[in-house]
Amino acid sequence: MSVAYQLTTEANEVVIRMPRKIVDEEFLGRLLAYLEVETIRRQSHLTTVEAVGLIRDIKQSAWEEVRHLFEA
């Protein structure tokens, strides 16, 4: 069985490598948004409940920005 990802560190960076075929743009966007919110939460001592609320707010704001593209 092959590994789905490879994790390495280089200087001050963490590098995650995944086969392109297992990562679509929607998944990658959600993953990066989660990582960003988790980083902010850890730095600000935000609770999980507060982080989930922040994620909902971000998603709603993003939807409002693109809603016109999907409405007839």
Backbone as CSV, one residue per row, in Angstrom:
resi,resn,N_x,N_y,N_z,CA_x,CA_y,CA_z,C_x,C_y,C_z
1,MET,0.843,-1.185,0.000,0.000,0.000,0.000,0.883,1.242,0.000
2,SER,0.578,2.181,-0.868,1.372,3.401,-0.951,0.855,4.435,0.050
3,VAL,1.734,5.319,0.463,1.393,6.369,1.412,0.688,7.495,0.659
4,ALA,-0.373,8.050,1.259,-1.154,9.099,0.606,-0.439,10.443,0.610
5,TYR,0.499,10.622,1.525,1.216,11.883,1.581,2.599,11.668,2.170
6,GLN,3.457,12.655,1.966,4.803,12.628,2.532,5.012,13.970,3.235
7,LEU,5.469,13.918,4.473,5.672,15.109,5.276,7.152,15.253,5.579
8,THR,7.717,16.420,5.230,9.124,16.701,5.514,9.256,18.122,6.052
9,THR,10.369,18.386,6.692,10.656,19.752,7.129,11.928,20.215,6.440
10,GLU,11.909,21.454,6.017,13.049,22.077,5.353,13.242,23.448,5.977
11,ALA,14.331,23.620,6.679,14.616,24.889,7.386,13.427,25.232,8.281
12,ASN,12.745,26.327,8.001,11.602,26.762,8.817,10.265,26.439,8.166
13,GLU,10.241,25.482,7.249,9.012,25.160,6.537,8.652,23.691,6.701
14,VAL,7.373,23.415,6.620,6.871,22.049,6.566,6.362,21.841,5.152
15,VAL,6.755,20.742,4.536,6.363,20.455,3.158,5.522,19.183,3.150
16,ILE,4.328,19.279,2.576,3.445,18.128,2.429,3.351,17.818,0.944
17,ARG,3.671,16.602,0.583,3.575,16.177,-0.821,2.491,15.106,-0.934
18,MET,1.583,15.300,-1.912,0.498,14.359,-2.165,0.361,14.155,-3.666
19,PRO,-0.002,12.965,-4.069,-0.251,12.769,-5.494,-1.396,13.675,-5.964
20,ARG,-1.214,14.312,-7.080,-2.213,15.245,-7.616,-3.582,14.588,-7.761
21,LYS,-3.596,13.303,-8.095,-4.869,12.622,-8.355,-5.742,12.481,-7.104
22,ILE,-5.174,12.618,-5.903,-5.993,12.487,-4.698,-6.401,13.836,-4.116
23,VAL,-5.968,14.927,-4.733,-6.250,16.256,-4.197,-6.956,17.093,-5.253
24,ASP,-8.206,17.471,-4.957,-8.870,18.417,-5.858,-8.826,19.808,-5.226
25,GLU,-9.149,20.816,-5.992,-9.015,22.193,-5.515,-9.923,22.486,-4.329
26,GLU,-11.117,21.926,-4.324,-12.041,22.159,-3.204,-11.462,21.592,-1.906
27,PHE,-10.964,20.364,-1.971,-10.351,19.743,-0.795,-9.159,20.553,-0.322
28,LEU,-8.307,20.941,-1.237,-7.112,21.703,-0.878,-7.488,23.046,-0.253
29,GLY,-8.494,23.700,-0.791,-8.963,24.959,-0.224,-9.466,24.789,1.198
30,ARG,-10.248,23.733,1.433,-10.748,23.475,2.787,-9.604,23.146,3.741
31,LEU,-8.637,22.362,3.268,-7.491,21.998,4.095,-6.687,23.240,4.482
32,LEU,-6.412,24.093,3.531,-5.640,25.304,3.805,-6.405,26.259,4.721
33,ALA,-7.716,26.366,4.533,-8.526,27.209,5.410,-8.489,26.671,6.836
34,TYR,-8.588,25.355,6.969,-8.513,24.743,8.297,-7.165,25.030,8.944
35,LEU,-6.095,24.845,8.200,-4.762,25.094,8.748,-4.597,26.552,9.172
36,GLU,-5.128,27.452,8.377,-5.025,28.873,8.711,-5.795,29.187,9.986
37,VAL,-7.029,28.683,10.084,-7.828,28.934,11.276,-7.197,28.280,12.497
38,GLU,-6.684,27.074,12.348,-6.042,26.383,13.466,-4.804,27.144,13.932
39,THR,-4.046,27.683,13.014,-2.871,28.491,13.374,-3.290,29.730,14.147
40,ILE,-4.318,30.405,13.661,-4.825,31.589,14.352,-5.347,31.214,15.732
41,ARG,-6.073,30.101,15.810,-6.628,29.661,17.088,-5.526,29.400,18.103
42,ARG,-4.489,28.712,17.671,-3.393,28.402,18.592,-2.676,29.665,19.072
43,GLN,-2.543,30.614,18.192,-1.848,31.852,18.562,-2.712,32.746,19.445
44,SER,-4.013,32.644,19.308,-4.914,33.537,20.043,-5.641,32.836,21.181
45,HIS,-5.418,31.545,21.343,-6.099,30.747,22.362,-7.603,30.713,22.129
46,LEU,-8.003,30.755,20.874,-9.396,30.656,20.473,-9.898,29.253,20.803
47,THR,-11.115,29.149,21.312,-11.669,27.830,21.602,-12.140,27.178,20.304
48,THR,-12.367,25.874,20.358,-12.853,25.148,19.179,-14.198,25.703,18.731
49,VAL,-15.079,25.993,19.665,-16.400,26.539,19.331,-16.252,27.887,18.625
50,GLU,-15.375,28.728,19.129,-15.139,30.031,18.499,-14.534,29.861,17.112
51,ALA,-13.633,28.891,16.955,-13.015,28.637,15.655,-14.053,28.173,14.646
52,VAL,-14.957,27.295,15.068,-16.015,26.818,14.171,-16.896,27.987,13.738
53,GLY,-17.213,28.875,14.664,-17.994,30.063,14.321,-17.267,30.943,13.325
54,LEU,-15.971,31.101,13.519,-15.166,31.891,12.594,-15.156,31.258,11.203
55,ILE,-15.027,29.940,11.152,-15.055,29.233,9.870,-16.381,29.473,9.169
56,ARG,-17.484,29.371,9.907,-18.809,29.617,9.313,-18.903,31.030,8.753
57,ASP,-18.392,31.989,9.492,-18.406,33.375,9.025,-17.598,33.541,7.743
58,ILE,-16.439,32.913,7.705,-15.575,32.997,6.520,-16.268,32.365,5.320
59,LYS,-16.869,31.185,5.523,-17.565,30.514,4.423,-18.720,31.369,3.908
60,GLN,-19.482,31.960,4.828,-20.613,32.794,4.427,-20.132,34.006,3.640
61,SER,-19.079,34.628,4.097,-18.531,35.789,3.388,-18.047,35.405,1.994
62,ALA,-17.387,34.263,1.898,-16.908,33.800,0.591,-18.081,33.528,-0.332
63,TRP,-19.141,32.900,0.193,-20.318,32.611,-0.621,-20.959,33.908,-1.113
64,GLU,-21.060,34.898,-0.254,-21.643,36.172,-0.657,-20.858,36.819,-1.797
65,GLU,-19.546,36.610,-1.803,-18.694,37.170,-2.852,-18.922,36.505,-4.212
66,VAL,-19.291,35.222,-4.218,-19.422,34.497,-5.497,-20.849,34.103,-5.829
67,ARG,-21.790,34.393,-4.950,-23.186,33.979,-5.161,-23.713,34.416,-6.531
68,HIS,-23.385,35.626,-6.934,-23.891,36.154,-8.208,-23.471,35.302,-9.403
69,LEU,-22.389,34.550,-9.277,-21.928,33.686,-10.369,-22.830,32.483,-10.564
70,PHE,-23.604,32.109,-9.546,-24.421,30.904,-9.605,-25.914,31.189,-9.722
71,GLU,-26.299,32.422,-9.547,-27.717,32.773,-9.648,-28.033,33.211,-11.083
72,ALA,-29.182,32.787,-11.533,-29.585,33.118,-12.908,-30.108,34.520,-13.029
